[in-house]
Amino acid sequence: MNISIPHLKNADAEDEVLCVHWEANSWIQDGCHVSITKSTHTVCSCQYPSTFALIMTMDPTQKSDPVMNILNTILVLIGLLFLTLAVMTFALCRWNPRASNVARLNLCVCLLLAHTLFLLTQNFIRRIKVHQVLCSVLAGVLHYLFLSSFVWMFLEAMMLFLSVRKLRQVKPSERAWLQWKISLPIGYGIPLIIVGVSAGVNPEGHGSENCWLVEGFTWSFLGPVCFLLIVNTILFLTILITIQSTLKEARSDVSKVKYTRVLLFKLTVQFLILGCPWLLGMGAATSRVLEVLFLFLASQQGTAIFLIHCLLNTEVRCQYRKWWKRFGPSSKQPESGTGTGTVSISLTQQPSRDT
């Protein structure tokens, strides 16, 4: 039989409605299920007559703020735009053999995939969380991608550290191969091991209400992140000390010291824009100011990378102008015989030998 029960208060789409009946001094759900539910009433279908009721779970803490949702979508889309431009710049432009963008390119790729998946997951969370397996898989993939981003940030800091200390003296042609050969297993292998071990220890750890890590399981993400941030801080302090000693010992080679300082400045800004948001995120639930700061910094990671590594690079800006003149709306027809190959430039502004 079907029973229509009116709502005392209009229900939202995320509210859970249960049809129950009275039996043995308690309300039970066996034999009844929701047939149709709307904001004003619910139709219950039950197998036998009894005393029926409607239970509705309404949690005010789970209500989403529409203003924050719109702001989050806009900021993430802006960050994705600049991340895409950065990936295209690193991929289409060849750099100086003595300078490598292996870690930077993979860092941008991981952030691009992570932010895209995060945006899609949050916009379709109501449909996704109905399928618990899909929600758990998405949480595991996000866990892996964000961990990979921090590992690649650590690898970039390590490459700068080795470059400053001159601990690796190999030919330019061999250096790029070694960086790809060694960095790829570390950058993608270590996060995979962490996520795999975490899922083995707690199979139910992935797949919260927001398709992220469940409460009490966030240590599997925050633990490695805090460790990498501490190691990066130690590396930055060591590089600072090395630069100071280099200034005292080799005052004549000022261009090399200036070049290293520029790299250090860029990497420091990148370290702050990638590390600080997650530190702020620990207290975002208790303060609206921290929540807005976390939202802004976390979504604009790609914007910061594009500004400090692409837009502030003189040679990259020159290449952008060439591409605009060639492919822009005001461009003329290309001359015959003009190729479309990549142009060799230095994305890290390595000083020339003449300088």
PyMOL commands that set and color helices and strands:
alter all, ss='L'
color gray80, all
select helices_A, chain A and resi 60-62+66-92+102-123+125-128+132-165+172-201+219-249+254-281+284-286+288-299+301-311+314-327
alter helices_A, ss='H'
color red, helices_A
select strands_A, chain A and resi 2-6+16-23+26-28+32-37+41-46+52-57
alter strands_A, ss='S'
color yellow, strands_A
deselect
rebuild
show_as cartoon
